[in-house]
Every structure is written in C-alpha cells, then in structure tokens.
Amino acid sequence: MAANTGNVLDADHALELSTIRSSLMRMEDSIIFSLVERSQYKCNLAVYKPDCSQLGNFKLHQLKSAGSNGCLGDWFIYQTECLHSQVRRYMHPTEYPFFGPLPEPSLGSTSGARTEQSSILADIPSAAIVNSKLLDIYRSKMIPALCENGDDSNHGSTAVQDVHCLQTMATRIYYGFFFLGSKIPAG
C-alpha cells in the first residue's frame, strides 16, 4: 500500500540524496492520489464513532486493548496492521503501526528488516512516532476539509481508503528520517 522506500540495506544507495528525493516525490504523489480517492466519499463520521456495536464485545475489547476508541475505522487499521506485521512490514525502518500489540512476524523474506544487522539509520526516538497525532489530525481536520459533509453509507470503502491514506502519509513522515540519516549516520 505504501510507496516503495527501496533497499535500506544498501547504505550507499539508500542514503544518496537523489534516491531520497525521488522516493519522497513518489510518496507525495501517492498521498495526493489517495486523498483524492478518499474525497469521493462523504465524511461518513459513523466510521469514527467510538464503541462500534457492530464489532461485538470480543472485537471491541481487542481493539481497545490495542489503544483504540473502538471505532470501525480503527478496526480496519488494526486488522490491516495485524496482517502486515506477519509479513514483516513493521520491521522496515520507515514503518510504524498505529496500534499494538501486533502478531509477531512469521511470513515472508527477512531482507530489509530490522534485524541483528547494523542499521543504516539512527534509531527514531519514541517521541518522534506521531501516528496517534496523525490519526487525530486526519479525522478532525483533513476529512472535514476534504470530503462533503454527510453519510453515503460507504463505510467499508471509507475505512479501506482511510487505511491507505494514513499508511502512505505515515511512511512519508518516517521516510523523512532518511534525510536526517544521510546527514547523521547510525553509530
């Protein structure tokens, strides 16, 4: 779903400013396109309403344990992240989930992962992980400014597009650390 951030194990290529610039430009195009796609739906604020009764008690408890308010939109994000975590998405140095805990990585290749190999980037401080703030700004400011007010009953499509928008924007934010990493290498 997110833009390709390239091979982060090849420090010489990954930290070249031209590579970073090209990746950032592709990500910005992806963000614009995903927001245009989201704007085809109305605000559909029911997707963000806390304590979604449709989820049932078990799913609601699981979601709230992951740090959510229990809304349908968070359920889509969390379930997507559970799937992606199993194929090591969040082992990549530019990917951070919105919710947790997530299942342990168990499928797919380990290339490009955060492993015992030395990282080409300095660790991102926990204070710089801004997904909860991004989620709040997206829902409280961006969606009302981007979408027509009202409810068109496309709640599933809305939630799927929200996942795409949020993950693409988050990846772009954390990929910005590559610029810093190109100036201040790890170690």
CORLINVEN-V441282 format. One record per pair of residues at least 4 apart in sequence whose C-alpha atoms are under 8 Angstrom apart, sorted by the first residue. I is the first residue (numbers start at 0). J is the second residue. D is the distance in whole Angstrom. If there is no record, write none. Layout:
BEGIN
i=I j=J d=D
i=I j=J d=D
END
This chain:
BEGIN
i=0 j=163 d=6
i=0 j=166 d=7
i=0 j=167 d=7
i=1 j=26 d=8
i=1 j=29 d=8
i=1 j=163 d=7
i=1 j=166 d=6
i=1 j=167 d=5
i=1 j=170 d=7
i=2 j=22 d=8
i=2 j=25 d=7
i=2 j=26 d=5
i=2 j=29 d=7
i=2 j=167 d=7
i=2 j=170 d=8
i=3 j=22 d=7
i=4 j=22 d=6
i=4 j=93 d=8
i=4 j=174 d=7
i=5 j=13 d=7
i=6 j=13 d=6
i=6 j=111 d=6
i=7 j=13 d=6
i=7 j=92 d=8
i=7 j=111 d=6
i=7 j=119 d=7
i=8 j=13 d=8
i=8 j=110 d=8
i=8 j=111 d=6
i=8 j=118 d=8
i=8 j=119 d=7
i=9 j=13 d=6
i=10 j=14 d=6
i=10 j=119 d=6
i=11 j=15 d=7
i=12 j=18 d=7
i=13 j=18 d=6
i=13 j=19 d=7
i=14 j=18 d=7
i=14 j=19 d=7
i=14 j=177 d=7
i=14 j=178 d=7
i=14 j=180 d=7
i=14 j=181 d=5
i=15 j=19 d=6
i=15 j=181 d=7
i=16 j=20 d=6
i=16 j=178 d=7
i=16 j=181 d=7
i=17 j=21 d=6
i=18 j=22 d=6
i=19 j=23 d=6
i=19 j=177 d=7
i=19 j=178 d=7
i=20 j=24 d=6
i=21 j=25 d=6
i=22 j=26 d=6
i=23 j=27 d=6
i=23 j=171 d=7
i=23 j=174 d=8
i=23 j=175 d=8
i=24 j=28 d=6
i=25 j=29 d=6
i=26 j=30 d=6
i=26 j=167 d=7
i=26 j=168 d=8
i=26 j=171 d=6
i=27 j=31 d=6
i=27 j=171 d=7
i=28 j=32 d=6
i=29 j=33 d=6
i=29 j=167 d=7
i=30 j=34 d=6
i=30 j=164 d=6
i=30 j=167 d=6
i=30 j=168 d=6
i=31 j=35 d=6
i=32 j=36 d=6
i=33 j=37 d=6
i=33 j=160 d=7
i=33 j=163 d=7
i=33 j=164 d=5
i=34 j=38 d=6
i=34 j=145 d=8
i=34 j=164 d=6
i=35 j=39 d=7
i=36 j=160 d=7
i=37 j=146 d=8
i=37 j=157 d=7
i=37 j=160 d=6
i=37 j=161 d=7
i=37 j=164 d=8
i=38 j=142 d=8
i=38 j=145 d=6
i=38 j=146 d=5
i=38 j=147 d=8
i=39 j=146 d=7
i=40 j=146 d=7
i=40 j=147 d=7
i=40 j=151 d=7
i=40 j=153 d=7
i=40 j=157 d=7
i=41 j=146 d=5
i=41 j=147 d=5
i=41 j=148 d=6
i=41 j=149 d=6
i=41 j=150 d=6
i=41 j=151 d=6
i=42 j=142 d=6
i=42 j=143 d=6
i=42 j=146 d=5
i=42 j=147 d=6
i=42 j=148 d=5
i=42 j=149 d=6
i=42 j=150 d=6
i=43 j=47 d=8
i=43 j=148 d=8
i=43 j=149 d=6
i=43 j=150 d=4
i=43 j=151 d=7
i=43 j=152 d=7
i=43 j=153 d=8
i=43 j=154 d=7
i=43 j=157 d=7
i=44 j=48 d=7
i=44 j=149 d=8
i=44 j=150 d=7
i=45 j=150 d=8
i=45 j=154 d=8
i=46 j=70 d=6
i=46 j=71 d=5
i=46 j=72 d=5
i=46 j=154 d=6
i=46 j=157 d=8
i=46 j=158 d=7
i=47 j=70 d=5
i=47 j=71 d=6
i=47 j=72 d=6
i=47 j=73 d=8
i=47 j=138 d=8
i=48 j=69 d=8
i=48 j=70 d=5
i=48 j=71 d=7
i=49 j=68 d=5
i=49 j=69 d=5
i=49 j=70 d=4
i=49 j=71 d=8
i=50 j=59 d=7
i=50 j=68 d=6
i=50 j=69 d=4
i=50 j=70 d=6
i=51 j=55 d=8
i=51 j=59 d=7
i=51 j=69 d=6
i=51 j=70 d=5
i=51 j=71 d=6
i=52 j=56 d=8
i=52 j=59 d=8
i=54 j=58 d=5
i=54 j=59 d=6
i=54 j=71 d=8
i=55 j=59 d=6
i=56 j=60 d=6
i=57 j=61 d=6
i=58 j=62 d=6
i=59 j=63 d=6
i=59 j=69 d=6
i=60 j=64 d=6
i=60 j=69 d=8
i=61 j=65 d=6
i=62 j=66 d=7
i=62 j=67 d=6
i=62 j=68 d=8
i=62 j=69 d=6
i=62 j=73 d=8
i=62 j=74 d=7
i=62 j=77 d=7
i=63 j=67 d=5
i=63 j=68 d=6
i=63 j=69 d=6
i=65 j=98 d=5
i=65 j=99 d=5
i=65 j=100 d=6
i=66 j=98 d=6
i=66 j=99 d=7
i=67 j=73 d=6
i=67 j=98 d=7
i=68 j=73 d=8
i=69 j=73 d=7
i=69 j=74 d=7
i=70 j=74 d=7
i=71 j=75 d=7
i=71 j=158 d=7
i=72 j=76 d=6
i=72 j=158 d=5
i=72 j=161 d=8
i=73 j=77 d=6
i=74 j=78 d=6
i=75 j=79 d=6
i=75 j=158 d=6
i=75 j=159 d=7
i=75 j=162 d=7
i=76 j=80 d=6
i=76 j=97 d=8
i=76 j=158 d=8
i=76 j=162 d=6
i=77 j=81 d=6
i=77 j=97 d=8
i=77 j=98 d=6
i=77 j=99 d=8
i=78 j=82 d=6
i=79 j=83 d=6
i=79 j=162 d=8
i=80 j=84 d=6
i=80 j=96 d=7
i=80 j=97 d=8
i=80 j=98 d=8
i=80 j=101 d=7
i=81 j=85 d=7
i=81 j=101 d=5
i=81 j=102 d=6
i=82 j=86 d=7
i=83 j=87 d=7
i=83 j=88 d=5
i=83 j=89 d=8
i=84 j=88 d=5
i=84 j=89 d=6
i=84 j=90 d=8
i=84 j=101 d=7
i=84 j=102 d=6
i=84 j=103 d=7
i=84 j=104 d=6
i=85 j=102 d=6
i=85 j=103 d=6
i=85 j=104 d=4
i=85 j=105 d=5
i=85 j=106 d=6
i=86 j=104 d=6
i=86 j=105 d=6
i=86 j=106 d=5
i=86 j=107 d=5
i=86 j=108 d=8
i=87 j=91 d=7
i=87 j=104 d=5
i=87 j=105 d=7
i=87 j=106 d=7
i=87 j=107 d=7
i=87 j=109 d=7
i=87 j=112 d=7
i=88 j=94 d=7
i=89 j=93 d=8
i=89 j=94 d=5
i=89 j=95 d=6
i=89 j=96 d=7
i=90 j=94 d=7
i=90 j=111 d=8
i=90 j=112 d=5
i=90 j=113 d=5
i=90 j=114 d=8
i=91 j=111 d=6
i=91 j=112 d=5
i=91 j=113 d=6
i=92 j=112 d=7
i=92 j=113 d=7
i=92 j=120 d=8
i=93 j=170 d=6
i=93 j=173 d=5
i=93 j=174 d=5
i=93 j=176 d=8
i=94 j=169 d=8
i=94 j=170 d=6
i=94 j=173 d=7
i=95 j=128 d=8
i=95 j=130 d=8
i=95 j=169 d=8
i=95 j=170 d=8
i=96 j=130 d=8
i=97 j=130 d=6
i=97 j=131 d=7
i=113 j=118 d=7
i=118 j=185 d=7
i=119 j=180 d=7
i=119 j=184 d=6
i=119 j=185 d=6
i=120 j=176 d=8
i=120 j=177 d=7
i=120 j=180 d=5
i=120 j=184 d=6
i=120 j=185 d=5
i=121 j=180 d=7
i=121 j=183 d=8
i=121 j=184 d=6
i=121 j=185 d=4
i=121 j=186 d=7
i=122 j=185 d=8
i=123 j=127 d=7
i=123 j=128 d=8
i=123 j=176 d=8
i=124 j=128 d=7
i=129 j=133 d=6
i=130 j=134 d=6
i=130 j=169 d=7
i=131 j=135 d=6
i=132 j=136 d=6
i=133 j=137 d=6
i=133 j=165 d=8
i=133 j=169 d=8
i=134 j=138 d=6
i=134 j=165 d=7
i=135 j=139 d=6
i=135 j=140 d=8
i=136 j=140 d=5
i=136 j=141 d=6
i=137 j=141 d=5
i=137 j=142 d=6
i=137 j=165 d=8
i=138 j=142 d=5
i=138 j=143 d=8
i=139 j=143 d=7
i=140 j=144 d=6
i=141 j=145 d=6
i=142 j=146 d=6
i=143 j=147 d=7
i=143 j=148 d=7
i=153 j=157 d=6
i=154 j=158 d=6
i=155 j=159 d=6
i=156 j=160 d=6
i=157 j=161 d=6
i=158 j=162 d=6
i=159 j=163 d=7
i=160 j=164 d=6
i=161 j=165 d=6
i=162 j=166 d=6
i=163 j=167 d=6
i=164 j=168 d=6
i=165 j=169 d=6
i=166 j=170 d=6
i=167 j=171 d=6
i=168 j=172 d=6
i=169 j=173 d=6
i=170 j=174 d=6
i=171 j=175 d=6
i=172 j=176 d=8
i=173 j=177 d=8
i=174 j=178 d=8
i=175 j=179 d=7
i=176 j=180 d=6
i=177 j=181 d=6
i=178 j=182 d=7
i=179 j=183 d=6
i=179 j=184 d=8
i=180 j=184 d=5
i=180 j=185 d=7
END
